[in-house]
């Protein structure tokens, strides 16, 4: 069981690329979660992650069941992201399975 599967969470990513590009990328990297498509960049703008160059910055949001943002990681470290996210889930009070 992966670290994140130990928590009651739904995991997904979002990208400003189109759905086809996101699916290819997810398949290529063997992701076990979907990558949502935001080609008009409305969601990226709403969450404040749209960079001036037009791409979405790689931030992680922890959102509880009520839709409240509990934590935001603006400095994602890919080498330790799973462990970092597990610590943030614990700190945010997200229950384990």
Secondary structure, DSSP 8 states (H G I E B T S, - for coil): --TGGGBS----EEESS-HHHHHHHHHHTT-SS-EEE-TT-HHHHHTT-B-TTSSB---EEEE-TTS-EEEEESS--TTTHHHHHHHHHHHTT--B-
